Amino acid sequence: MQKHWWHKATIYQIYPKSFMDANGDGLGDLKGITSKLDYLQKLGITAIWLSPVYQSPMDDNGYDISDYQAIADIFGSMADMDELLKEANSRGIKIIMDLVVNHTSDEHAWFIEARSNPESPERDYYIWRDQPNDLLSIFGGSAWEYDQASNQYYLHFFSKKQPDLNWENAELRQKIYDMMNFWIAKGIGGFRMDVIDMIGKIPDQKISSNGPKLHDYIKEMNQATFGQHDLLTVGETWGATPEIAKRYSEPDGQELSMVFQFEHVSLQHKPNAPKWDYEKELDVPELKNIFAKWQTELALGQGWNSLFWNNHDLPRVLSIWGNTGTYRQKSAKALAILLHLMRGTPYIYQGEEIGMVNYPFKDLSEINDIESLNYAQEALENGKTKEQIMDSICMIGRDNARTPMQWDRTKQAGFSVSDQTWLPVNPNYKDVNAAAALADPDSIFYTYQKLVGLRKECDWLIDADFELLETADKVFAYKRSLPDESYLIAVNLSDEEQDFELTDSYKETIISNTDENQAFANHKLQPWDAFCVRLN
């Protein structure tokens, strides 16, 4: 298998509104990101996945794009973007742009023309029907919105201000490829592709994702754009199985580098229930089964995994599956060690490396996210109490990931000098912040830094086979093995002592948050113990 730079990379996701505010308006911006590149260089990351900074009315915080080749005023200018690219590249950090081509904003010039003139070529860039069917929007309600002027309905699988694009239109596809080449020419390192599995939709057959033409479109995109360059491309694919993921990411398939699959994330929710009905406890045996399936079925040379706990759409993993009290630091390190030593490209979401947690929202007035607000309205109408609704939002809502980055103990956690930030700063910022983490050699930050360094240095993290070990339910242990070397990773995913017996002796400790000698001697793992050792 040909090795690419992204096989040894660790990617850091930045949510621009919440990372760093350079101009004091309470919103993060591009100059703010540039000002923190030295911090990211110290962490050791290879690339930044930059959530959308394109021109947008911000109905869905930038995932509703009105101009793909302009920068939103709240983030700065194209000159600021060029400066970020230049300064990042000078530090060996690539910029991965968020590509949102399943839909645009209803304020995009294409849709304005399509809406105002049913005879225009742009009309066919979107999906119109005389009568709606019963397709539902992911953000709640019908996926169809009536346009009075033309007496037709347009499709929107997200907000009604995010009309879906019609990928069957060849002229539209070419305009998208031209736009992608505009960014490639600027020197970006690749694309993260938002809900890319939805571009092949066939609404009349109620196929919203994984449509029959999907892979044809992606191969055409590859050949017209990034296939000529050594770029990282990762597709957001909520419905992917290992077999589907192989089609996207097999080395000679001419599609993508990798995909995000979300099967492990589904364990946050009760089976066959709405997103908002969350599970109060992690099913560790099922988590082990899911990761083992993806590690073994997406074997080396057949595809490539992405590895992540958090992103801008998910709650903080420490609040969901870790321990935010006594074992905050230890459980954060344990979750990091467990994930980063598997095969795949790891992704760190801003603040994960310092152990940020969910925000203690008290009232709907504090909520910004359109998905959470739509859920609250529907839930109230269906008889749920405000207390029940806030309980779900506090645990699962997307705003948890979007509160400002906690830089230090000063006002607004050093994120902004403004008295009012777009989302409130978590009140724990005086204890949980980057400055404190950097000052403590035993902090979560330095565990992440070491894991990032191991990824760059150790070929076994790419090449070694994966084997799940039989253990106590709450213990996740696996081996990574090559013919002449073998590594054991063991993690206790609980607040209780767990039995753990292994007869192998070991040569050296690779990384640990505990005394692994005690674990081997006593055949016990203490709460949230985690380590990797090289076996004899």
Kinemage of the C-alpha trace (Angstrom):
@kinemage 1
@onewidth
@group {chain A} dominant
@subgroup {mainchain}
@vectorlist {calphas} color= white
{ca met a 1} P 0.000 0.000 0.000
{ca gln a 2} L 1.311 3.431 -0.912
{ca lys a 3} L 1.905 5.552 2.191
{ca his a 4} L 0.592 9.114 2.264
{ca trp a 5} L 1.335 11.943 4.675
{ca trp a 6} L -2.106 11.586 6.219
{ca his a 7} L -1.384 8.018 7.380
{ca lys a 8} L 0.904 9.528 10.041
{ca ala a 9} L -1.097 12.688 10.587
{ca thr a 10} L -3.214 13.864 13.488
{ca ile a 11} L -5.897 16.394 12.519
{ca tyr a 12} L -7.192 19.148 14.808
{ca gln a 13} L -10.686 20.476 14.191
{ca ile a 14} L -11.320 24.183 14.722
{ca tyr a 15} L -14.813 25.633 15.038
{ca pro a 16} L -13.962 29.215 14.038
{ca lys a 17} L -16.697 31.049 15.977
{ca ser a 18} L -15.395 29.524 19.209
{ca phe a 19} L -11.624 29.239 18.888
{ca met a 20} L -10.125 32.718 19.355
{ca asp a 21} L -11.527 36.242 18.979
{ca ala a 22} L -8.884 38.679 17.714
{ca asn a 23} L -11.082 41.780 17.197
{ca gly a 24} L -13.111 41.768 20.418
{ca asp a 25} L -16.602 41.256 18.989
{ca gly a 26} L -17.313 38.065 20.957
{ca leu a 27} L -16.880 35.811 17.902
{ca gly a 28} L -13.824 33.808 16.915
{ca asp a 29} L -12.133 34.749 13.640
{ca leu a 30} L -9.324 33.893 11.241
{ca lys a 31} L -6.784 36.266 12.813
{ca gly a 32} L -7.553 34.607 16.136
{ca ile a 33} L -6.718 31.190 14.680
{ca thr a 34} L -3.476 32.519 13.206
{ca ser a 35} L -2.526 33.908 16.623
{ca lys a 36} L -2.750 30.406 18.152
{ca leu a 37} L -0.766 28.469 15.549
{ca asp a 38} L 2.249 28.215 17.858
{ca tyr a 39} L 0.051 26.424 20.417
{ca leu a 40} L -1.056 23.945 17.757
{ca gln a 41} L 2.512 23.500 16.574
{ca lys a 42} L 3.493 22.641 20.156
{ca leu a 43} L 0.716 20.037 20.261
{ca gly a 44} L 2.306 18.606 17.105
{ca ile a 45} L -0.710 18.352 14.821
{ca thr a 46} L -0.236 17.893 11.075
{ca ala a 47} L -3.359 19.662 9.833
{ca ile a 48} L -6.333 21.789 10.860
{ca trp a 49} L -9.830 20.829 9.769
{ca leu a 50} L -11.406 24.262 9.535
{ca ser a 51} L -15.195 24.292 9.903
{ca pro a 52} L -16.781 26.611 7.314
{ca val a 53} L -15.572 30.211 7.093
{ca tyr a 54} L -17.274 30.976 3.765
{ca gln a 55} L -19.769 33.797 3.317
{ca ser a 56} L -22.984 32.751 5.031
{ca pro a 57} L -26.079 34.177 6.755
{ca met a 58} L -25.179 31.754 9.599
{ca asp a 59} L -28.557 30.077 9.877
{ca asp a 60} L -26.609 26.862 10.619
{ca asn a 61} L -23.356 28.473 11.762
{ca gly a 62} L -21.716 28.524 8.354
{ca tyr a 63} L -22.967 25.214 6.964
{ca asp a 64} L -25.363 27.349 4.903
{ca ile a 65} L -23.039 28.889 2.313
{ca ser a 66} L -24.016 31.901 0.216
{ca asp a 67} L -20.629 32.289 -1.559
{ca tyr a 68} L -18.015 29.522 -1.635
{ca gln a 69} L -15.256 31.871 -2.796
{ca ala a 70} L -15.673 34.620 -0.214
{ca ile a 71} L -15.037 34.769 3.536
{ca ala a 72} L -17.806 35.619 6.011
{ca asp a 73} L -17.364 39.119 7.416
{ca ile a 74} L -17.509 37.829 10.992
{ca phe a 75} L -14.357 35.776 10.328
{ca gly a 76} L -12.402 38.433 8.425
{ca ser a 77} L -11.327 38.675 4.799
{ca met a 78} L -9.771 36.545 2.075
{ca ala a 79} L -6.493 38.306 2.923
{ca asp a 80} L -6.845 36.923 6.471
{ca met a 81} L -7.456 33.473 4.990
{ca asp a 82} L -4.357 33.759 2.820
{ca glu a 83} L -2.342 34.821 5.875
{ca leu a 84} L -3.613 31.821 7.854
{ca leu a 85} L -2.617 29.472 5.026
{ca lys a 86} L 0.827 31.040 4.767
{ca glu a 87} L 1.516 31.015 8.515
{ca ala a 88} L 0.158 27.489 8.984
{ca asn a 89} L 2.175 26.101 6.079
{ca ser a 90} L 5.326 27.749 7.442
{ca arg a 91} L 4.822 25.701 10.621
{ca gly a 92} L 4.205 22.468 8.738
{ca ile a 93} L 0.445 22.604 9.380
{ca lys a 94} L -1.965 22.028 6.499
{ca ile a 95} L -5.479 23.509 6.275
{ca ile a 96} L -8.356 21.113 5.483
{ca met a 97} L -11.386 23.054 4.233
{ca asp a 98} L -14.922 21.998 5.111
{ca leu a 99} L -16.695 21.269 1.816
{ca val a 100} L -20.481 21.661 2.025
{ca val a 101} L -21.919 20.680 -1.361
{ca asn a 102} L -25.077 18.764 -0.466
{ca his a 103} L -26.848 22.097 -0.077
{ca thr a 104} L -26.302 25.864 -0.154
{ca ser a 105} L -27.881 28.791 1.625
{ca asp a 106} L -31.137 30.112 0.195
{ca glu a 107} L -29.159 33.367 -0.086
{ca his a 108} L -26.686 31.875 -2.573
{ca ala a 109} L -26.860 33.575 -5.987
{ca trp a 110} L -27.817 30.255 -7.587
{ca phe a 111} L -30.884 29.835 -5.412
{ca ile a 112} L -31.910 33.475 -5.657
{ca glu a 113} L -31.920 33.104 -9.449
{ca ala a 114} L -33.606 29.692 -9.297
{ca arg a 115} L -36.373 31.048 -7.097
{ca ser a 116} L -36.961 34.240 -9.055
{ca asn a 117} L -36.893 32.692 -12.541
{ca pro a 118} L -38.267 29.131 -12.993
{ca glu a 119} L -36.940 29.177 -16.578
{ca ser a 120} L -33.324 29.845 -15.562
{ca pro a 121} L -30.597 27.165 -15.792
{ca glu a 122} L -30.054 27.563 -12.037
{ca arg a 123} L -33.601 26.312 -11.385
{ca asp a 124} L -32.346 22.777 -12.066
{ca tyr a 125} L -29.444 23.225 -9.631
{ca tyr a 126} L -32.021 22.512 -6.911
{ca ile a 127} L -34.797 19.951 -6.446
{ca trp a 128} L -38.372 21.127 -7.042
{ca arg a 129} L -41.651 19.228 -7.018
{ca asp a 130} L -45.315 20.136 -7.521
{ca gln a 131} L -46.304 18.005 -4.544
{ca pro a 132} L -44.222 17.009 -1.495
{ca asn a 133} L -43.857 13.435 -0.275
{ca asp a 134} L -43.377 12.497 3.386
{ca leu a 135} L -39.581 12.933 3.567
{ca leu a 136} L -38.531 14.570 6.838
{ca ser a 137} L -35.853 17.160 7.539
{ca ile a 138} L -33.034 16.113 9.876
{ca phe a 139} L -33.717 19.377 11.709
{ca gly a 140} L -37.403 18.482 12.214
{ca gly a 141} L -40.590 18.797 10.156
{ca ser a 142} L -41.045 18.224 6.434
{ca ala a 143} L -38.052 18.188 4.077
{ca trp a 144} L -40.111 20.243 1.596
{ca glu a 145} L -40.747 24.003 1.689
{ca tyr a 146} L -43.434 25.676 -0.379
{ca asp a 147} L -42.351 28.509 -2.678
{ca gln a 148} L -45.406 30.642 -3.290
{ca ala a 149} L -44.019 32.525 -6.294
{ca ser a 150} L -43.583 29.378 -8.402
{ca asn a 151} L -46.220 27.208 -6.723
{ca gln a 152} L -43.649 24.443 -6.162
{ca tyr a 153} L -41.835 22.878 -3.228
{ca tyr a 154} L -38.058 22.700 -2.875
{ca leu a 155} L -36.153 19.994 -0.962
{ca his a 156} L -34.158 20.763 2.175
{ca phe a 157} L -32.911 17.929 4.355
{ca phe a 158} L -31.659 20.479 6.896
{ca ser a 159} L -32.969 24.001 7.546
{ca lys a 160} L -35.464 25.491 5.093
{ca lys a 161} L -32.705 28.043 4.466
{ca gln a 162} L -30.459 25.173 3.230
{ca pro a 163} L -31.962 23.984 -0.084
{ca asp a 164} L -30.484 20.721 -1.364
{ca leu a 165} L -28.466 20.763 -4.571
{ca asn a 166} L -29.394 18.589 -7.557
{ca trp a 167} L -26.259 16.579 -8.320
{ca glu a 168} L -27.856 15.102 -11.432
{ca asn a 169} L -27.189 18.457 -13.114
{ca ala a 170} L -23.781 18.218 -14.865
{ca glu a 171} L -23.383 22.007 -15.113
{ca leu a 172} L -23.811 22.321 -11.336
{ca arg a 173} L -21.237 19.611 -10.716
{ca gln a 174} L -18.700 21.409 -12.896
{ca lys a 175} L -19.240 24.668 -10.983
{ca ile a 176} L -18.569 22.806 -7.747
{ca tyr a 177} L -15.369 21.313 -9.161
{ca asp a 178} L -14.222 24.749 -10.336
{ca met a 179} L -14.782 26.066 -6.814
{ca met a 180} L -12.805 23.178 -5.303
{ca asn a 181} L -9.914 23.856 -7.681
{ca phe a 182} L -9.971 27.509 -6.607
{ca trp a 183} L -9.183 26.385 -3.050
{ca ile a 184} L -6.687 23.731 -4.127
{ca ala a 185} L -4.788 26.444 -6.035
{ca lys a 186} L -4.547 28.402 -2.786
{ca gly a 187} L -2.536 25.552 -1.263
{ca ile a 188} L -4.984 23.835 1.060
{ca gly a 189} L -4.262 20.314 2.321
{ca gly a 190} L -7.609 18.757 1.462
{ca phe a 191} L -11.338 18.677 2.178
{ca arg a 192} L -13.641 17.377 4.889
{ca met a 193} L -16.879 16.646 3.023
{ca asp a 194} L -20.072 17.441 4.870
{ca val a 195} L -22.836 14.757 4.550
{ca ile a 196} L -21.220 13.652 1.283
{ca asp a 197} L -23.238 10.409 1.267
{ca met a 198} L -26.382 12.501 0.610
{ca ile a 199} L -25.368 14.010 -2.757
{ca gly a 200} L -26.682 10.940 -4.610
{ca lys a 201} L -30.182 11.293 -3.133
{ca ile a 202} L -33.268 10.261 -5.124
{ca pro a 203} L -36.113 11.992 -3.274
{ca asp a 204} L -38.930 10.477 -5.351
{ca gln a 205} L -37.761 7.044 -4.212
{ca lys a 206} L -37.192 8.360 -0.675
{ca ile a 207} L -33.459 7.651 -0.944
{ca ser a 208} L -31.708 10.334 1.080
{ca ser a 209} L -28.208 8.807 1.236
{ca asn a 210} L -26.067 6.158 -0.483
{ca gly a 211} L -27.947 6.580 -3.760
{ca pro a 212} L -26.927 4.516 -6.809
{ca lys a 213} L -24.951 7.354 -8.454
{ca leu a 214} L -23.089 8.438 -5.306
{ca his a 215} L -19.781 6.746 -6.071
{ca asp a 216} L -19.881 7.846 -9.716
{ca tyr a 217} L -20.146 11.442 -8.539
{ca ile a 218} L -17.264 11.079 -6.085
{ca lys a 219} L -15.021 9.437 -8.707
{ca glu a 220} L -15.826 12.237 -11.132
{ca met a 221} L -15.032 14.797 -8.401
{ca asn a 222} L -11.752 13.027 -7.653
{ca gln a 223} L -10.671 13.106 -11.308
{ca ala a 224} L -11.711 16.741 -11.779
{ca thr a 225} L -10.118 18.090 -8.587
{ca phe a 226} L -8.093 16.543 -5.753
{ca gly a 227} L -7.117 13.318 -7.552
{ca gln a 228} L -4.242 15.202 -9.186
{ca his a 229} L -2.768 16.164 -5.780
{ca asp a 230} L -1.698 14.455 -2.540
{ca leu a 231} L -4.572 15.819 -0.463
{ca leu a 232} L -6.505 14.408 2.490
{ca thr a 233} L -10.195 13.875 1.758
{ca val a 234} L -12.585 12.650 4.453
{ca gly a 235} L -16.294 12.157 3.915
{ca glu a 236} L -18.957 12.483 6.598
{ca thr a 237} L -20.986 9.296 6.081
{ca trp a 238} L -23.478 8.599 8.867
{ca gly a 239} L -24.802 5.405 7.288
{ca ala a 240} L -21.488 3.791 6.335
{ca thr a 241} L -20.700 0.140 7.022
{ca pro a 242} L -17.187 -1.289 6.630
{ca glu a 243} L -18.147 -2.566 3.172
{ca ile a 244} L -19.402 0.875 2.134
{ca ala a 245} L -16.318 2.516 3.655
{ca lys a 246} L -14.081 0.267 1.553
{ca arg a 247} L -15.723 1.613 -1.601
{ca tyr a 248} L -14.912 5.161 -0.512
{ca ser a 249} L -11.372 4.577 0.733
{ca glu a 250} L -9.781 1.557 -0.960
{ca pro a 251} L -6.359 2.734 -2.185
{ca asp a 252} L -7.043 2.168 -5.901
{ca gly a 253} L -10.707 3.187 -5.816
{ca gln a 254} L -10.095 6.796 -6.848
{ca glu a 255} L -12.533 8.218 -4.339
{ca leu a 256} L -11.566 9.488 -0.849
{ca ser a 257} L -8.768 9.028 1.684
{ca met a 258} L -11.180 7.953 4.420
{ca val a 259} L -14.648 8.498 5.845
{ca phe a 260} L -16.111 9.370 9.220
{ca gln a 261} L -18.331 6.528 10.376
{ca phe a 262} L -20.554 7.057 13.409
{ca glu a 263} L -21.459 3.579 14.588
{ca his a 264} L -19.672 4.037 17.918
{ca val a 265} L -21.375 7.430 18.357
{ca ser a 266} L -24.762 5.691 18.076
{ca leu a 267} L -24.106 4.210 21.518
{ca gln a 268} L -24.830 7.657 22.970
{ca his a 269} L -28.496 7.094 22.095
{ca lys a 270} L -31.056 4.489 23.056
{ca pro a 271} L -31.554 1.855 20.323
{ca asn a 272} L -34.225 2.663 17.726
{ca ala a 273} L -35.042 5.907 19.528
{ca pro a 274} L -34.671 9.602 18.652
{ca lys a 275} L -31.273 11.229 19.065
{ca trp a 276} L -32.481 13.040 22.171
{ca asp a 277} L -33.208 9.829 24.125
{ca tyr a 278} L -29.674 9.315 25.359
{ca glu a 279} L -28.098 6.366 27.110
{ca lys a 280} L -26.930 7.149 30.632
{ca glu a 281} L -24.126 4.569 30.579
{ca leu a 282} L -21.679 3.404 27.935
{ca asp a 283} L -22.153 -0.170 26.701
{ca val a 284} L -18.427 -1.028 26.773
{ca pro a 285} L -18.755 -4.549 25.296
{ca glu a 286} L -20.644 -3.126 22.333
{ca leu a 287} L -18.080 -0.316 21.930
{ca lys a 288} L -15.368 -2.993 21.794
{ca asn a 289} L -17.283 -4.949 19.173
{ca ile a 290} L -17.804 -1.891 16.982
{ca phe a 291} L -14.197 -0.738 17.048
{ca ala a 292} L -12.910 -4.283 16.527
{ca lys a 293} L -15.178 -4.692 13.502
{ca trp a 294} L -13.924 -1.492 11.887
{ca gln a 295} L -10.285 -2.184 12.743
{ca thr a 296} L -10.332 -5.716 11.298
{ca glu a 297} L -12.744 -5.378 8.367
{ca leu a 298} L -11.137 -2.178 7.093
{ca ala a 299} L -7.764 -3.907 7.008
{ca leu a 300} L -4.546 -2.405 5.716
{ca gly a 301} L -4.696 -2.027 1.963
{ca gln a 302} L -8.493 -2.298 1.878
{ca gly a 303} L -9.349 1.141 3.214
{ca trp a 304} L -8.525 3.519 6.026
{ca asn a 305} L -10.212 4.506 9.294
{ca ser a 306} L -10.764 7.898 10.836
{ca leu a 307} L -10.561 7.922 14.644
{ca phe a 308} L -12.521 10.435 16.706
{ca trp a 309} L -14.532 10.974 19.878
{ca asn a 310} L -15.661 14.557 19.366
{ca asn a 311} L -16.651 17.076 16.712
{ca his a 312} L -18.764 20.215 16.347
{ca asp a 313} L -21.989 18.164 16.136
{ca leu a 314} L -21.343 15.926 19.145
{ca pro a 315} L -21.330 16.447 22.910
{ca arg a 316} L -18.022 16.369 24.786
{ca val a 317} L -16.924 12.752 25.179
{ca leu a 318} L -15.784 13.335 28.765
{ca ser a 319} L -19.342 14.284 29.731
{ca ile a 320} L -20.863 11.342 27.872
{ca trp a 321} L -18.448 8.484 28.560
{ca gly a 322} L -15.735 9.827 30.840
{ca asn a 323} L -15.713 11.139 34.388
{ca thr a 324} L -15.964 14.917 34.769
{ca gly a 325} L -15.264 14.839 38.522
{ca thr a 326} L -12.551 12.967 40.407
{ca tyr a 327} L -11.167 11.263 37.307
{ca arg a 328} L -11.507 14.079 34.753
{ca gln a 329} L -7.826 14.126 33.813
{ca lys a 330} L -7.281 10.393 34.101
{ca ser a 331} L -10.396 9.441 32.118
{ca ala a 332} L -9.540 12.001 29.420
{ca lys a 333} L -6.096 10.438 29.052
{ca ala a 334} L -7.608 6.944 29.019
{ca leu a 335} L -10.013 7.796 26.206
{ca ala a 336} L -7.162 9.376 24.239
{ca ile a 337} L -4.801 6.404 24.653
{ca leu a 338} L -7.545 3.937 23.697
{ca leu a 339} L -8.398 5.761 20.456
{ca his a 340} L -5.080 7.069 19.175
{ca leu a 341} L -3.257 3.728 19.168
{ca met a 342} L -5.701 2.092 16.740
{ca arg a 343} L -5.145 2.053 12.979
{ca gly a 344} L -6.448 5.204 11.284
{ca thr a 345} L -6.053 8.952 11.246
{ca pro a 346} L -6.969 10.520 14.621
{ca tyr a 347} L -8.950 13.757 14.926
{ca ile a 348} L -8.809 16.035 17.967
{ca tyr a 349} L -11.634 18.521 18.464
{ca gln a 350} L -10.652 21.893 19.950
{ca gly a 351} L -10.523 21.738 23.748
{ca glu a 352} L -10.433 17.930 23.823
{ca glu a 353} L -6.694 18.115 24.525
{ca ile a 354} L -7.322 20.062 27.755
{ca gly a 355} L -10.371 18.092 28.903
{ca met a 356} L -13.210 20.501 28.152
{ca val a 357} L -16.677 19.258 29.153
{ca asn a 358} L -20.334 19.972 28.371
{ca tyr a 359} L -21.797 23.318 29.433
{ca pro a 360} L -24.337 23.392 32.307
{ca phe a 361} L -27.128 25.057 30.312
{ca lys a 362} L -30.052 26.053 32.526
{ca asp a 363} L -32.578 27.533 30.106
{ca leu a 364} L -33.541 27.512 26.428
{ca ser a 365} L -32.631 31.215 26.254
{ca glu a 366} L -28.952 30.119 26.433
{ca ile a 367} L -29.257 27.795 23.410
{ca asn a 368} L -28.096 28.864 19.945
{ca asp a 369} L -28.169 25.656 17.883
{ca ile a 370} L -31.020 25.457 15.370
{ca glu a 371} L -31.319 21.677 15.780
{ca ser a 372} L -31.719 21.945 19.561
{ca leu a 373} L -34.226 24.804 19.290
{ca asn a 374} L -36.313 22.913 16.717
{ca tyr a 375} L -36.261 19.837 18.941
{ca ala a 376} L -37.378 21.899 21.948
{ca gln a 377} L -40.323 23.364 20.049
{ca glu a 378} L -41.490 19.960 18.799
{ca ala a 379} L -40.960 18.332 22.199
{ca leu a 380} L -42.988 21.021 23.978
{ca glu a 381} L -45.804 20.501 21.490
{ca asn a 382} L -45.652 16.753 22.171
{ca gly a 383} L -46.021 17.209 25.927
{ca lys a 384} L -42.450 17.034 27.211
{ca thr a 385} L -41.566 19.325 30.100
{ca lys a 386} L -38.892 22.021 29.877
{ca glu a 387} L -36.898 20.073 32.459
{ca gln a 388} L -36.907 16.940 30.287
{ca ile a 389} L -35.964 18.968 27.212
{ca met a 390} L -33.100 20.768 28.946
{ca asp a 391} L -31.824 17.453 30.335
{ca ser a 392} L -31.520 16.096 26.773
{ca ile a 393} L -29.965 19.286 25.365
{ca cys a 394} L -27.464 19.531 28.221
{ca met a 395} L -26.259 16.009 27.471
{ca ile a 396} L -26.605 15.693 23.666
{ca gly a 397} L -27.055 19.205 22.193
{ca arg a 398} L -24.525 20.517 19.686
{ca asp a 399} L -23.874 23.758 21.598
{ca asn a 400} L -21.880 21.707 24.138
{ca ala a 401} L -19.054 21.428 21.620
{ca arg a 402} L -19.305 25.045 20.567
{ca thr a 403} L -18.721 27.028 23.753
{ca pro a 404} L -15.564 29.162 23.538
{ca met a 405} L -12.123 27.585 23.790
{ca gln a 406} L -10.708 28.013 27.292
{ca trp a 407} L -7.284 29.577 26.989
{ca asp a 408} L -6.513 30.893 30.479
{ca arg a 409} L -7.968 32.182 33.786
{ca thr a 410} L -8.611 35.729 32.586
{ca lys a 411} L -11.951 37.248 31.558
{ca gln a 412} L -13.899 35.065 29.093
{ca ala a 413} L -11.194 32.406 29.496
{ca gly a 414} L -8.893 34.497 27.285
{ca phe a 415} L -11.132 33.817 24.277
{ca ser a 416} L -12.325 37.420 23.904
{ca val a 417} L -12.113 40.832 25.561
{ca ser a 418} L -15.822 41.319 24.848
{ca asp a 419} L -18.317 41.366 27.724
{ca gln a 420} L -20.643 39.226 25.601
{ca thr a 421} L -19.484 36.135 23.710
{ca trp a 422} L -21.740 34.431 21.155
{ca leu a 423} L -22.055 31.418 23.464
{ca pro a 424} L -21.162 31.595 27.161
{ca val a 425} L -17.808 30.376 28.452
{ca asn a 426} L -17.975 27.244 30.592
{ca pro a 427} L -17.805 28.319 34.257
{ca asn a 428} L -15.057 25.772 34.962
{ca tyr a 429} L -12.561 27.761 32.857
{ca lys a 430} L -10.425 28.870 35.826
{ca asp a 431} L -9.476 25.233 36.419
{ca val a 432} L -9.751 23.880 32.862
{ca asn a 433} L -7.718 25.991 30.435
{ca ala a 434} L -4.787 25.729 28.044
{ca ala a 435} L -2.416 27.862 30.137
{ca ala a 436} L -2.874 25.597 33.175
{ca ala a 437} L -2.447 22.519 30.970
{ca leu a 438} L 0.795 23.812 29.460
{ca ala a 439} L 2.157 24.598 32.937
{ca asp a 440} L 1.486 21.066 34.240
{ca pro a 441} L 3.836 18.417 32.802
{ca asp a 442} L 1.326 15.713 33.814
{ca ser a 443} L -1.657 17.349 32.050
{ca ile a 444} L -3.996 15.903 29.438
{ca phe a 445} L -2.316 18.163 26.855
{ca tyr a 446} L 1.018 16.365 27.138
{ca thr a 447} L -0.636 12.950 26.799
{ca tyr a 448} L -2.138 14.152 23.518
{ca gln a 449} L 1.205 15.660 22.485
{ca lys a 450} L 2.935 12.321 23.073
{ca leu a 451} L 0.240 10.420 21.146
{ca val a 452} L 0.594 12.821 18.206
{ca gly a 453} L 4.359 12.291 18.277
{ca leu a 454} L 4.010 8.498 18.386
{ca arg a 455} L 1.740 8.632 15.331
{ca lys a 456} L 4.501 10.426 13.387
{ca glu a 457} L 7.333 8.185 14.580
{ca cys a 458} L 5.936 4.645 14.774
{ca asp a 459} L 5.270 2.642 11.623
{ca trp a 460} L 3.513 -0.065 13.667
{ca leu a 461} L 0.595 2.321 14.215
{ca ile a 462} L -0.020 2.110 10.453
{ca asp a 463} L 1.015 -1.459 9.713
{ca ala a 464} L 0.300 -3.649 12.746
{ca asp a 465} L -2.717 -5.961 12.859
{ca phe a 466} L -5.463 -5.428 15.434
{ca glu a 467} L -6.646 -8.114 17.863
{ca leu a 468} L -9.325 -7.548 20.501
{ca leu a 469} L -8.538 -9.390 23.753
{ca glu a 470} L -10.974 -11.233 26.033
{ca thr a 471} L -11.289 -9.203 29.230
{ca ala a 472} L -13.725 -8.035 31.884
{ca asp a 473} L -16.651 -6.160 30.336
{ca lys a 474} L -15.414 -2.710 31.359
{ca val a 475} L -11.867 -3.304 30.167
{ca phe a 476} L -10.970 -2.546 26.548
{ca ala a 477} L -7.698 -4.265 25.672
{ca tyr a 478} L -6.199 -4.995 22.284
{ca lys a 479} L -2.936 -5.975 20.652
{ca arg a 480} L -1.258 -4.438 17.629
{ca ser a 481} L 1.086 -6.993 16.108
{ca leu a 482} L 3.719 -7.323 13.396
{ca pro a 483} L 5.768 -10.478 12.758
{ca asp a 484} L 8.634 -9.215 14.927
{ca glu a 485} L 6.975 -6.893 17.461
{ca ser a 486} L 3.749 -6.656 19.415
{ca tyr a 487} L 2.072 -4.001 21.548
{ca leu a 488} L -0.620 -4.247 24.204
{ca ile a 489} L -3.058 -1.434 24.888
{ca ala a 490} L -5.264 -1.827 27.981
{ca val a 491} L -7.856 0.647 29.301
{ca asn a 492} L -10.305 0.480 32.206
{ca leu a 493} L -13.384 2.413 31.062
{ca ser a 494} L -14.952 2.683 34.499
{ca asp a 495} L -14.790 4.220 37.967
{ca glu a 496} L -14.256 0.765 39.541
{ca glu a 497} L -11.295 -1.560 39.881
{ca gln a 498} L -11.382 -4.278 37.194
{ca asp a 499} L -9.753 -7.699 36.893
{ca phe a 500} L -7.066 -7.877 34.233
{ca glu a 501} L -4.716 -10.800 33.684
{ca leu a 502} L -2.076 -11.128 31.028
{ca thr a 503} L 0.771 -13.609 31.105
{ca asp a 504} L 2.968 -11.802 28.553
{ca ser a 505} L 5.991 -9.928 29.840
{ca tyr a 506} L 6.895 -6.579 28.359
{ca lys a 507} L 10.018 -4.703 27.330
{ca glu a 508} L 9.011 -1.082 27.728
{ca thr a 509} L 6.169 1.297 28.392
{ca ile a 510} L 5.156 3.363 25.372
{ca ile a 511} L 2.609 5.603 27.124
{ca ser a 512} L 0.654 5.371 30.354
{ca asn a 513} L -1.567 7.290 32.782
{ca thr a 514} L -0.848 4.844 35.625
{ca asp a 515} L 1.695 2.392 37.043
{ca glu a 516} L 1.344 -0.502 34.631
{ca asn a 517} L 3.728 -2.605 36.778
{ca gln a 518} L 1.064 -2.659 39.479
{ca ala a 519} L -1.559 -3.691 36.958
{ca phe a 520} L 0.518 -6.664 35.802
{ca ala a 521} L 1.589 -7.662 39.301
{ca asn a 522} L -1.862 -7.440 40.895
{ca his a 523} L -3.940 -8.519 37.891
{ca lys a 524} L -6.100 -5.448 38.504
{ca leu a 525} L -6.716 -2.195 36.693
{ca gln a 526} L -7.536 0.782 38.875
{ca pro a 527} L -10.277 3.213 37.753
{ca trp a 528} L -9.456 4.641 34.309
{ca asp a 529} L -6.022 3.011 34.138
{ca ala a 530} L -4.661 3.101 30.587
{ca phe a 531} L -1.327 2.090 29.082
{ca cys a 532} L 0.479 0.789 26.039
{ca val a 533} L 3.476 -1.518 26.434
{ca arg a 534} L 5.777 -3.286 23.992
{ca leu a 535} L 5.633 -7.016 24.638
{ca asn a 536} L 8.590 -9.416 24.665
